[in-house]
Amino acid sequence: MSIIDTDHIKTFLKDKLDLLSNSHTNSEHTFHIPVMGLAYTVDSPVKVARFGISSVISIIEDRLLEMMRAHYYPAIDQPYVPITVQEPDYRAKRVADYLNLVNTIVHKQMDKLKEEAFEASNDIAKYFEMLPNDSILKNMYLDMINCPNQMEKAEKQAFLRSQLKPGRIDVNIMTKLDGEVFDKEGNPVVDGSNAVTALRGYINSNLSNSGIVFSAGLNPRLYNYLDTTDVFNPDANGQFTKKVIVKVSDYRSALIQGKYLAKKGIWVSEFRIESGLNCGGHAFATTGYLLGPVLEEFKQNWQELIDSIFEMYQPVIVAKTGINITQAPATAITVQGGIGTHEEDTFMRTHYNLNGTGWGTPFLLVPEATTVDDHTLQLLSAATGDDVFISNYSPLGVPFYYLKGTTGDLQKHQFIADGKPGSSCPEKFLQFNTEFTDKPICAASKQYQSLKLAQLSTLGLSEDELEERITNVLAKDCLCVGLSNAATLRYDGTFLKNNKAVNICPGPNITNFSKIVSLQTMTDHIYGRTNLVTNPNRPHVFITEMGIYFTFLKKELSQGDAGDKKRKIYYELFLKNLSEAIGYYQHLYDTRLITNKGFTEALAEYGKEIGVIKQQYSLN
């Protein structure tokens, strides 16, 4: 083949490659790794970004980020200079500097990768081998490998090197974690709350082609702070250096948050849809509105959503920047939560016109991608059945996924046995309870649990009720420390002295996987080149989610408030949505869009269960 022929190949690929360079994912990978806990993805970009895979760092826990700074600066032969709590705005500085450090490391990795020979053991080969089979770059790579002409092969290698791009370094802020920070006189620090300072750190970082993910709902103070900076403004071509990503559980939430931000001249570059009960970590239950119908509503109303948001955004951004954007900037739509097979992933993306998917829990078994200590890693790989459950262990008072047997759970019960329940609450990110104090305290703290137990002893409760309520109080876990300590153990760092107990919050999908595998093997699973599911009876993700919602509903009903008028309306809406979801899923099965074994039988059983619940609790 001549040089002219090579130019022809370049021309043929130009449109596709231009699209890639301007795309939201900046990669031909169809998945990203969502945020998990605090430590579990704290340095995932260092591990996966050089392969074009995007991942998300939680930036709320600045002590953890400071520990990671102490670990990674020496790793790149640079001095570590502590950012102490005595420095003004130290939390934002820690966040910004850690993100800059990660960015530096990833760029160094990319520079090294671009110089490597195309040999099977090198990262540059893995970069292309891990791409999906229909990737244009992967097929160019395979064509180069089989090319007999050395001059032509060198030209193709040079072209492939020019297309190497790192995965995005995204960050996450759980919007509810925005407690006030007070000065020495007891006054709230202006723009000093937890979430706002973390956001300021991201704003001040040198990350580009990056997004900040807001999860757990609309926080007006946090969203209003976005309006104090220009880093989220578009350029003249409608492109963004830093992007806003909003995690939502339904269409209504996307519409409300999209419009709220648009009024401030902030464009949402991606909506990440996640089932309220089908994810790891905190589970924010909807009224039985399941993932399939949610995705269908987005599919049917997508253009209307974008048009209505852009109608508000355009005049604001013109007034703000002078840039007259005549069409809506690109907005991606992705889904995450419980996806476990190549078939489910492909169906989600193709049937609902999605830009990608998030794969979280299975990556906890991939040490090349996530940071999990050895003990917890073994627990995860051995987890079956009820080892993962929705608990009441979170101080936030919302359902929380939990893995049995963690060192954090063992420590909590040891404290109880020693008559010293609760945490010393060193981090204070979950201080929201004002039942006994003017300033909020954490429900997992020694202070709160001591006060609450004393109160319960004076209420004259029956023995059974007293025991139940004491159990509920003592169940609360210190998540700030427990969700950070895996990195302490993995990197032999110091987070808190004399406390290395670990908690973890995987989704129930972990019980379907039992092999600790390489990054390349997990990507092969996602793209259908191998199968890592070890549970032969694993139900479809839609059925799993439905089962979790039924479990949640029955637990709610067992509390005996079904006769309350407002609760009755809630339960009836919940059952109505479940019933409609069953009909929707049955249609998918009848039209052969879903063909999983046992799918329709499970739907029939849940349909019967709705009838039983209605009769038992006198619901319509």
C-alpha positions as CSV (number, residue, x, y, z in Angstrom):
1,M,0.0,0.0,0.0
2,S,1.3,3.5,-0.9
3,I,1.5,6.6,1.2
4,I,-1.5,7.9,-0.8
5,D,-3.4,4.9,0.4
6,T,-2.5,5.7,4.0
7,D,-3.8,9.2,3.5
8,H,-7.0,7.7,2.1
9,I,-7.4,5.8,5.3
10,K,-6.9,9.0,7.3
11,T,-9.5,10.7,5.3
12,F,-11.9,7.9,5.6
13,L,-11.6,8.0,9.4
14,K,-11.5,11.8,9.8
15,D,-15.2,12.3,10.5
16,K,-15.2,9.5,13.1
17,L,-12.0,10.7,14.8
18,D,-13.2,14.3,14.9
19,L,-16.4,13.0,16.5
20,L,-14.3,11.2,19.1
21,S,-12.2,14.2,19.9
22,N,-15.3,16.3,20.6
23,S,-17.3,13.5,22.2
24,H,-18.4,13.5,25.9
25,T,-16.5,10.3,26.7
26,N,-13.3,11.2,24.7
27,S,-12.9,7.5,24.2
28,E,-14.3,4.6,22.3
29,H,-15.0,2.8,25.5
30,T,-18.7,2.5,26.2
31,F,-18.5,2.4,30.0
32,H,-17.1,4.3,32.9
33,I,-16.3,3.4,36.5
34,P,-18.6,5.3,38.8
35,V,-17.6,6.6,42.2
36,M,-17.6,3.9,44.9
37,G,-17.3,4.8,48.6
38,L,-14.5,7.2,49.4
39,A,-11.4,5.1,49.0
40,Y,-12.4,2.6,46.4
41,T,-12.1,4.8,43.4
42,V,-9.9,7.6,45.0
43,D,-7.0,6.8,42.6
44,S,-8.8,4.9,39.9
45,P,-7.7,7.4,37.2
46,V,-4.1,6.6,38.0
47,K,-4.9,2.9,37.3
48,V,-7.2,3.1,34.3
49,A,-7.1,6.5,32.6
50,R,-4.1,5.7,30.4
51,F,-6.2,3.0,28.8
52,G,-8.9,5.5,27.8
53,I,-11.2,4.5,30.6
54,S,-13.0,7.2,32.6
55,S,-13.6,7.0,36.3
56,V,-14.8,9.1,39.2
57,I,-13.1,10.3,42.4
58,S,-15.0,11.3,45.5
59,I,-13.6,14.6,46.7
60,I,-15.5,15.2,49.9
61,E,-13.0,13.5,52.3
62,D,-10.0,15.9,52.3
63,R,-8.1,13.9,55.0
64,L,-8.1,10.9,52.6
65,L,-6.9,13.1,49.7
66,E,-4.1,14.4,51.9
67,M,-3.0,10.9,52.7
68,M,-3.1,10.1,49.0
69,R,-0.9,13.2,48.3
70,A,1.6,11.8,50.8
71,H,1.6,8.5,48.9
72,Y,1.8,9.7,45.3
73,Y,4.2,12.6,45.4
74,P,7.2,10.3,46.4
75,A,6.0,7.8,43.8
76,I,6.8,10.4,41.1
77,D,10.0,11.5,42.8
78,Q,8.6,14.8,43.9
79,P,8.6,16.2,47.5
80,Y,5.4,16.0,49.5
81,V,4.5,19.2,51.2
82,P,1.7,18.8,53.7
83,I,-1.4,21.1,53.5
84,T,-2.2,21.5,57.1
85,V,-5.5,22.4,58.7
86,Q,-4.0,25.7,59.8
87,E,-3.9,26.9,56.2
88,P,-6.7,29.1,55.0
89,D,-9.2,27.2,52.9
90,Y,-7.1,24.0,53.4
91,R,-9.9,21.7,52.3
92,A,-10.2,23.3,48.9
93,K,-6.4,23.4,48.5
94,R,-6.1,19.7,49.3
95,V,-8.7,18.8,46.7
96,A,-7.2,21.0,44.0
97,D,-3.7,19.8,44.6
98,Y,-4.6,16.1,44.7
99,L,-6.5,16.4,41.4
100,N,-3.6,18.3,39.9
101,L,-1.3,15.5,41.1
102,V,-3.5,12.8,39.6
103,N,-3.7,14.7,36.3
104,T,0.1,15.0,36.3
105,I,0.6,11.3,36.8
106,V,-1.9,10.4,34.1
107,H,-0.2,12.7,31.6
108,K,3.2,11.2,32.5
109,Q,1.7,7.8,31.9
110,M,0.3,8.8,28.5
111,D,3.7,10.2,27.5
112,K,5.4,7.0,28.4
113,L,2.7,4.9,26.7
114,K,3.0,6.8,23.4
115,E,6.7,5.9,23.3
116,E,6.2,2.2,23.9
117,A,6.7,-0.5,21.2
118,F,3.6,-2.2,20.0
119,E,4.3,-5.4,21.9
120,A,1.7,-7.6,23.6
121,S,3.1,-7.0,27.1
122,N,3.1,-3.2,26.8
123,D,0.3,-0.8,27.9
124,I,0.0,0.6,24.4
125,A,-1.1,-2.8,23.1
126,K,-3.5,-3.3,26.0
127,Y,-5.0,0.2,25.2
128,F,-6.2,-1.0,21.8
129,E,-6.9,-4.6,22.8
130,M,-9.3,-3.6,25.5
131,L,-11.4,-1.5,23.2
132,P,-14.8,-2.9,22.1
133,N,-14.7,-5.2,19.0
134,D,-16.6,-2.7,16.9
135,S,-14.2,0.2,17.7
136,I,-12.7,1.7,14.6
137,L,-9.4,2.3,16.3
138,K,-9.2,-1.3,17.5
139,N,-9.8,-2.6,14.0
140,M,-7.1,-0.2,12.7
141,Y,-4.8,-1.7,15.4
142,L,-5.6,-5.3,14.3
143,D,-5.0,-4.3,10.7
144,M,-1.6,-2.8,11.7
145,I,-0.6,-6.0,13.6
146,N,-1.2,-8.1,10.5
147,C,0.4,-5.6,8.0
148,P,3.4,-7.2,6.3
149,N,4.9,-4.0,4.8
150,Q,7.1,-2.4,7.5
151,M,6.9,1.1,6.1
152,E,3.2,1.0,6.0
153,K,3.1,-0.6,9.4
154,A,5.2,2.2,10.9
155,E,2.8,4.8,9.3
156,K,-0.2,3.1,10.8
157,Q,1.6,2.9,14.2
158,A,2.3,6.6,14.1
159,F,-1.3,7.3,13.3
160,L,-2.6,5.1,16.1
161,R,-0.2,6.9,18.6
162,S,-1.7,10.2,17.6
163,Q,-5.2,8.9,18.6
164,L,-4.2,7.9,22.1
165,K,-6.3,9.8,24.7
166,P,-6.7,9.2,28.4
167,G,-10.0,8.5,30.1
168,R,-11.6,11.4,31.9
169,I,-10.8,12.2,35.5
170,D,-14.3,13.0,36.9
171,V,-15.1,13.9,40.5
172,N,-18.2,13.3,42.7
173,I,-19.8,15.3,45.4
174,M,-22.8,13.8,47.3
175,T,-24.8,17.0,47.6
176,K,-26.3,16.1,51.0
177,L,-22.8,16.1,52.5
178,D,-22.8,19.9,53.0
179,G,-22.6,20.5,56.7
180,E,-21.7,23.9,57.9
181,V,-18.1,24.6,59.1
182,F,-17.8,27.1,62.0
183,D,-15.0,29.5,62.9
184,K,-13.6,29.9,66.4
185,E,-16.4,32.2,67.4
186,G,-19.0,29.6,66.4
187,N,-20.1,31.4,63.2
188,P,-20.6,29.6,59.9
189,V,-17.7,30.2,57.5
190,V,-18.9,32.0,54.4
191,D,-18.7,29.6,51.4
192,G,-17.0,27.2,53.8
193,S,-19.4,24.3,53.9
194,N,-18.2,20.8,53.1
195,A,-19.6,20.4,49.6
196,V,-18.9,24.0,48.6
197,T,-15.2,23.8,49.6
198,A,-14.8,20.5,47.7
199,L,-16.4,22.1,44.7
200,R,-14.1,25.1,45.0
201,G,-11.1,22.7,45.0
202,Y,-12.3,21.1,41.8
203,I,-12.9,24.6,40.2
204,N,-9.3,25.6,41.1
205,S,-7.8,22.4,39.8
206,N,-6.1,22.2,36.4
207,L,-8.3,19.3,35.2
208,S,-9.7,19.7,31.7
209,N,-12.1,17.6,29.7
210,S,-13.4,16.6,33.1
211,G,-16.8,16.5,34.8
212,I,-18.1,17.0,38.3
213,V,-20.9,14.6,39.2
214,F,-23.6,15.8,41.6
215,S,-25.4,13.0,43.3
216,A,-28.3,12.7,45.8
217,G,-30.4,15.6,44.7
218,L,-30.5,19.3,44.3
219,N,-28.5,21.5,46.8
220,P,-29.4,25.1,46.1
221,R,-26.3,26.5,48.0
222,L,-24.0,24.2,46.1
223,Y,-25.6,24.9,42.7
224,N,-25.7,28.6,43.4
225,Y,-21.9,28.5,43.9
226,L,-21.4,27.3,40.3
227,D,-22.6,30.8,39.3
228,T,-19.6,32.4,41.0
229,T,-17.0,31.0,38.4
230,D,-16.6,31.0,34.7
231,V,-15.0,27.6,34.4
232,F,-18.3,26.0,33.5
233,N,-19.0,28.4,30.6
234,P,-18.8,27.1,27.0
235,D,-16.3,28.4,24.4
236,A,-17.5,29.8,21.1
237,N,-18.1,26.3,19.8
238,G,-20.2,25.3,22.7
239,Q,-17.5,23.1,24.2
240,F,-16.7,22.9,27.9
241,T,-13.4,22.4,29.7
242,K,-15.1,21.4,32.9
243,K,-18.5,19.9,32.7
244,V,-21.5,19.4,35.0
245,I,-22.9,15.9,35.4
246,V,-26.1,15.2,37.4
247,K,-27.0,11.8,38.7
248,V,-30.8,11.3,38.7
249,S,-33.2,8.5,39.4
250,D,-36.0,9.7,37.1
251,Y,-37.0,12.1,34.3
252,R,-38.7,14.6,36.6
253,S,-35.5,15.1,38.6
254,A,-33.5,15.6,35.4
255,L,-36.0,18.3,34.2
256,I,-36.1,20.1,37.5
257,Q,-32.3,20.1,38.1
258,G,-31.5,20.8,34.4
259,K,-33.8,23.9,34.4
260,Y,-32.6,25.1,37.8
261,L,-29.0,25.1,36.6
262,A,-29.9,26.5,33.1
263,K,-31.3,29.6,34.8
264,K,-27.9,30.2,36.2
265,G,-26.1,29.7,32.9
266,I,-24.9,26.2,33.8
267,W,-25.4,23.4,31.2
268,V,-25.8,19.8,32.2
269,S,-23.4,17.8,30.0
270,E,-24.6,14.4,31.2
271,F,-27.5,12.9,33.0
272,R,-26.4,9.7,34.8
273,I,-29.5,7.6,35.5
274,E,-29.3,5.3,38.5
275,S,-32.0,3.3,40.1
276,G,-32.9,4.5,43.5
277,L,-32.5,1.0,45.1
278,N,-30.3,-0.8,42.6
279,C,-26.9,0.7,43.3
280,G,-24.2,0.4,45.9
281,G,-23.9,2.9,48.8
282,H,-26.9,4.9,49.9
283,A,-30.2,3.8,48.3
284,F,-32.6,6.6,47.7
285,A,-35.9,4.8,47.1
286,T,-38.4,6.1,44.5
287,T,-42.1,5.3,44.7
288,G,-41.7,2.0,42.9
289,Y,-40.7,3.7,39.6
290,L,-38.3,1.1,38.1
291,L,-35.4,1.5,35.8
292,G,-36.9,0.2,32.6
293,P,-39.9,2.6,32.6
294,V,-37.6,5.5,33.7
295,L,-35.3,4.9,30.7
296,E,-38.3,4.6,28.4
297,E,-39.5,8.0,29.6
298,F,-36.1,9.6,28.9
299,K,-36.1,7.9,25.4
300,Q,-39.5,9.2,24.5
301,N,-39.0,12.7,25.9
302,W,-35.3,13.3,25.3
303,Q,-35.6,16.0,22.7
304,E,-38.3,17.8,24.7
305,L,-36.0,17.7,27.8
306,I,-33.1,19.2,25.9
307,D,-35.2,21.9,24.1
308,S,-36.9,23.0,27.3
309,I,-33.6,23.3,29.2
310,F,-31.9,25.1,26.3
311,E,-34.7,27.6,26.0
312,M,-33.8,28.8,29.5
313,Y,-30.1,28.4,29.1
314,Q,-29.5,30.3,25.9
315,P,-30.5,33.9,27.0
316,V,-28.7,33.5,30.3
317,I,-25.4,32.4,28.7
318,V,-25.6,35.1,26.1
319,A,-26.0,37.7,28.9
320,K,-23.3,36.1,30.9
321,T,-20.6,35.6,28.2
322,G,-21.7,37.4,25.1
323,I,-21.6,34.0,23.2
324,N,-24.7,33.4,21.2
325,I,-25.0,29.6,21.1
326,T,-27.7,28.8,18.5
327,Q,-28.1,25.1,19.4
328,A,-28.0,23.1,22.6
329,P,-24.6,21.9,23.6
330,A,-24.1,18.1,23.6
331,T,-25.7,16.3,26.5
332,A,-25.0,12.6,27.1
333,I,-27.2,10.1,28.9
334,T,-25.9,7.1,30.7
335,V,-27.2,4.5,33.1
336,Q,-25.6,2.6,36.0
337,G,-26.6,0.3,38.7
338,G,-26.7,-3.5,38.6
339,I,-25.7,-4.1,35.0
340,G,-23.8,-7.4,35.0
341,T,-23.6,-8.9,31.5
342,H,-22.6,-7.9,28.0
343,E,-26.2,-8.6,26.8
344,E,-27.7,-6.3,29.5
345,D,-25.2,-3.6,28.7
346,T,-25.8,-3.8,24.9
347,F,-29.6,-3.8,25.4
348,M,-29.5,-0.7,27.6
349,R,-27.3,1.3,25.2
350,T,-29.0,0.3,22.0
351,H,-32.7,0.1,23.0
352,Y,-32.7,3.4,25.0
353,N,-30.2,5.3,22.8
354,L,-27.7,5.8,25.6
355,N,-24.2,7.1,25.3
356,G,-22.8,4.7,27.8
357,T,-23.1,2.7,31.0
358,G,-21.5,2.7,34.4
359,W,-20.0,-0.5,35.8
360,G,-19.3,-0.2,39.5
361,T,-19.5,-3.2,41.8
362,P,-17.8,-5.8,39.6
363,F,-14.8,-3.5,39.4
364,L,-14.3,-4.0,43.2
365,L,-12.8,-7.4,42.2
366,V,-10.3,-5.7,39.9
367,P,-7.3,-4.5,41.9
368,E,-5.9,-2.8,38.7
369,A,-8.9,-0.5,38.8
370,T,-10.0,0.0,42.4
371,T,-8.4,0.3,45.9
372,V,-9.7,-2.5,48.2
373,D,-7.8,-4.0,51.1
374,D,-7.0,-7.7,51.0
375,H,-9.5,-8.8,53.7
376,T,-12.4,-6.9,52.1
377,L,-11.4,-8.2,48.7
378,Q,-11.7,-11.8,49.9
379,L,-15.1,-11.0,51.5
380,L,-16.3,-9.6,48.2
381,S,-15.1,-12.5,46.1
382,A,-16.8,-15.0,48.5
383,A,-20.1,-13.0,48.9
384,T,-23.3,-15.0,48.1
385,G,-27.0,-14.8,48.9
386,D,-27.7,-12.5,51.8
387,D,-24.1,-11.4,52.4
388,V,-25.1,-8.0,50.8
389,F,-28.2,-6.4,52.2
390,I,-30.0,-3.1,52.5
391,S,-29.4,-2.0,56.1
392,N,-30.3,0.9,58.4
393,Y,-26.6,1.4,59.2
394,S,-26.2,4.9,57.6
395,P,-26.3,7.9,59.9
396,L,-28.2,9.7,57.2
397,G,-31.3,7.6,58.0
398,V,-31.7,6.2,54.5
399,P,-31.2,2.6,53.3
400,F,-27.6,1.7,52.9
401,Y,-26.1,-1.4,51.2
402,Y,-23.8,-3.4,53.4
403,L,-21.4,-6.4,53.2
404,K,-21.4,-8.8,56.2
405,G,-18.2,-9.5,58.0
406,T,-16.3,-6.3,57.4
407,T,-13.8,-5.2,60.0
408,G,-15.9,-2.1,60.5
409,D,-18.9,-4.1,61.5
410,L,-16.8,-6.3,63.8
411,Q,-15.3,-3.2,65.5
412,K,-18.8,-1.7,65.9
413,H,-20.1,-4.8,67.7
414,Q,-16.9,-4.9,69.9
415,F,-17.5,-1.4,71.0
416,I,-21.1,-2.3,71.9
417,A,-19.9,-5.4,73.8
418,D,-17.4,-3.3,75.7
419,G,-20.2,-0.9,76.7
420,K,-18.7,1.9,74.7
421,P,-20.9,2.2,71.6
422,G,-20.5,4.7,68.8
423,S,-17.8,6.6,67.1
424,S,-15.6,9.5,68.3
425,C,-16.8,11.2,65.0
426,P,-13.4,12.6,63.9
427,E,-14.5,13.6,60.4
428,K,-17.9,15.1,61.0
429,F,-19.2,14.9,57.4
430,L,-22.5,13.2,58.5
431,Q,-23.5,15.5,61.3
432,F,-27.1,16.2,60.6
433,N,-29.0,15.2,63.8
434,T,-30.3,18.0,66.1
435,E,-32.5,16.0,68.3
436,F,-30.5,16.8,71.4
437,T,-28.2,19.6,70.4
438,D,-28.3,23.0,68.7
439,K,-25.4,22.1,66.4
440,P,-25.9,19.0,64.4
441,I,-24.1,15.8,65.5
442,C,-23.8,12.4,63.8
443,A,-26.2,9.6,64.6
444,A,-23.2,7.2,64.7
445,S,-21.3,9.2,67.3
446,K,-20.8,8.3,70.9
447,Q,-22.4,11.6,71.9
448,Y,-25.7,11.0,70.1
449,Q,-25.9,7.3,71.0
450,S,-25.3,8.0,74.7
451,L,-28.0,10.7,74.7
452,K,-30.5,8.6,72.7
453,L,-30.0,5.5,74.8
454,A,-30.6,7.5,78.0
455,Q,-33.8,9.0,76.5
456,L,-35.1,5.5,75.5
457,S,-34.7,4.2,79.0
458,T,-37.2,6.9,80.3
459,L,-40.0,6.2,77.8
460,G,-41.5,3.2,79.5
461,L,-41.4,1.1,76.4
462,S,-42.2,-2.6,76.3
463,E,-39.1,-4.9,76.5
464,D,-39.4,-5.9,72.8
465,E,-39.9,-2.3,71.6
466,L,-37.1,-1.0,73.7
467,E,-34.7,-3.7,72.4
468,E,-35.7,-3.0,68.8
469,R,-35.1,0.7,69.2
470,I,-31.8,0.2,70.9
471,T,-30.7,-2.1,68.1
472,N,-31.6,0.6,65.6
473,V,-29.6,3.3,67.4
474,L,-26.5,1.1,67.8
475,A,-26.6,-0.1,64.2
476,K,-25.3,3.2,62.8
477,D,-21.8,3.1,61.4
478,C,-19.0,5.6,61.1
479,L,-18.9,5.7,57.3
480,C,-16.5,8.6,56.9
481,V,-13.6,6.5,58.3
482,G,-14.9,3.1,57.3
483,L,-15.2,4.0,53.6
484,S,-11.7,5.5,53.6
485,N,-9.6,3.0,55.4
486,A,-9.2,0.5,52.5
487,A,-6.6,3.0,51.0
488,T,-5.0,3.2,54.5
489,L,-4.4,-0.5,54.4
490,R,-3.6,-0.8,50.7
491,Y,-0.9,1.9,50.8
492,D,0.2,1.6,54.5
493,G,-0.8,5.2,55.1
494,T,-2.0,7.0,58.1
495,F,-5.6,8.2,58.0
496,L,-6.5,8.0,61.7
497,K,-4.2,6.5,64.3
498,N,-5.4,3.2,65.8
499,N,-8.4,2.9,63.5
500,K,-8.1,0.9,60.4
501,A,-11.6,-0.7,60.3
502,V,-13.2,-0.9,56.9
503,N,-16.8,-0.7,55.7
504,I,-17.9,-1.3,52.1
505,C,-21.1,-0.7,50.2
506,P,-21.3,-2.9,47.1
507,G,-24.5,-3.4,45.2
508,P,-26.1,-6.9,45.3
509,N,-24.5,-7.6,41.9
510,I,-21.3,-8.6,43.7
511,T,-22.9,-12.0,44.6
512,N,-22.8,-12.9,40.9
513,F,-19.1,-12.5,40.6
514,S,-16.4,-14.4,42.6
515,K,-13.2,-14.1,40.6
516,I,-10.5,-11.5,41.3
517,V,-9.5,-10.5,37.8
518,S,-7.4,-8.2,35.7
519,L,-8.6,-5.0,34.2
520,Q,-8.3,-6.5,30.7
521,T,-10.4,-9.5,31.7
522,M,-13.2,-7.3,33.1
523,T,-13.3,-5.3,29.9
524,D,-13.5,-8.5,28.0
525,H,-16.5,-9.5,30.1
526,I,-18.2,-6.1,29.5
527,Y,-17.6,-6.4,25.7
528,G,-18.7,-10.1,25.5
529,R,-15.4,-11.6,24.9
530,T,-15.6,-13.7,28.1
531,N,-18.1,-14.4,30.9
532,L,-17.3,-13.8,34.5
533,V,-20.7,-14.3,36.0
534,T,-20.3,-17.3,38.4
535,N,-23.9,-17.4,39.6
536,P,-25.8,-19.6,37.0
537,N,-29.1,-18.4,38.4
538,R,-28.5,-14.7,38.2
539,P,-31.7,-13.0,37.3
540,H,-31.9,-10.1,34.8
541,V,-31.0,-6.7,36.2
542,F,-34.6,-5.6,35.9
543,I,-35.9,-8.5,37.9
544,T,-33.2,-8.0,40.6
545,E,-34.2,-4.4,40.9
546,M,-37.9,-5.3,41.1
547,G,-37.2,-7.8,43.9
548,I,-35.3,-5.2,45.9
549,Y,-38.2,-2.8,45.6
550,F,-40.7,-5.4,46.8
551,T,-38.5,-6.2,49.8
552,F,-38.2,-2.5,50.6
553,L,-42.0,-2.0,50.3
554,K,-42.9,-5.0,52.5
555,K,-40.5,-3.7,55.1
556,E,-42.1,-0.3,55.0
557,L,-45.6,-1.9,55.3
558,S,-44.6,-4.0,58.2
559,Q,-44.1,-0.9,60.3
560,G,-47.9,-0.7,60.6
561,D,-48.7,2.7,59.1
562,A,-50.6,1.5,56.1
563,G,-53.8,3.0,57.6
564,D,-52.4,6.5,57.6
565,K,-54.0,8.5,54.8
566,K,-50.8,10.0,53.4
567,R,-48.9,6.7,53.7
568,K,-51.8,4.8,52.0
569,I,-51.6,7.2,49.0
570,Y,-47.8,6.6,48.9
571,Y,-48.2,2.8,49.0
572,E,-50.9,2.7,46.4
573,L,-48.8,4.8,44.0
574,F,-45.8,2.5,44.8
575,L,-47.9,-0.6,43.8
576,K,-49.3,1.2,40.7
577,N,-45.8,1.9,39.5
578,L,-44.7,-1.7,40.2
579,S,-47.7,-3.1,38.3
580,E,-47.1,-0.8,35.3
581,A,-43.4,-1.9,35.3
582,I,-44.5,-5.5,35.2
583,G,-46.6,-4.8,32.1
584,Y,-43.8,-2.9,30.5
585,Y,-41.3,-5.6,31.1
586,Q,-43.7,-8.3,29.8
587,H,-44.0,-6.3,26.6
588,L,-40.2,-6.3,26.2
589,Y,-40.3,-10.1,26.7
590,D,-43.2,-10.6,24.3
591,T,-41.4,-8.6,21.6
592,R,-38.2,-10.7,22.1
593,L,-36.2,-7.7,23.2
594,I,-35.4,-9.6,26.4
595,T,-35.1,-13.3,26.3
596,N,-33.6,-14.3,29.6
597,K,-34.6,-17.6,31.2
598,G,-37.1,-17.2,34.0
599,F,-37.8,-13.5,33.1
600,T,-41.6,-13.8,32.4
601,E,-42.1,-16.3,35.3
602,A,-40.6,-13.9,37.7
603,L,-42.9,-11.1,36.5
604,A,-45.9,-13.4,37.0
605,E,-44.8,-14.1,40.6
606,Y,-44.4,-10.4,41.4
607,G,-47.8,-9.7,39.8
608,K,-49.4,-12.2,42.2
609,E,-47.5,-10.6,45.1
610,I,-49.1,-7.3,44.3
611,G,-52.5,-8.8,44.7
612,V,-51.5,-10.4,48.1
613,I,-50.2,-7.1,49.4
614,K,-53.3,-5.2,48.3
615,Q,-55.5,-7.7,50.1
616,Q,-53.4,-7.9,53.2
617,Y,-53.2,-4.1,53.7
618,S,-56.5,-3.1,52.1
619,L,-54.9,-1.1,49.4
620,N,-56.3,-0.3,45.9
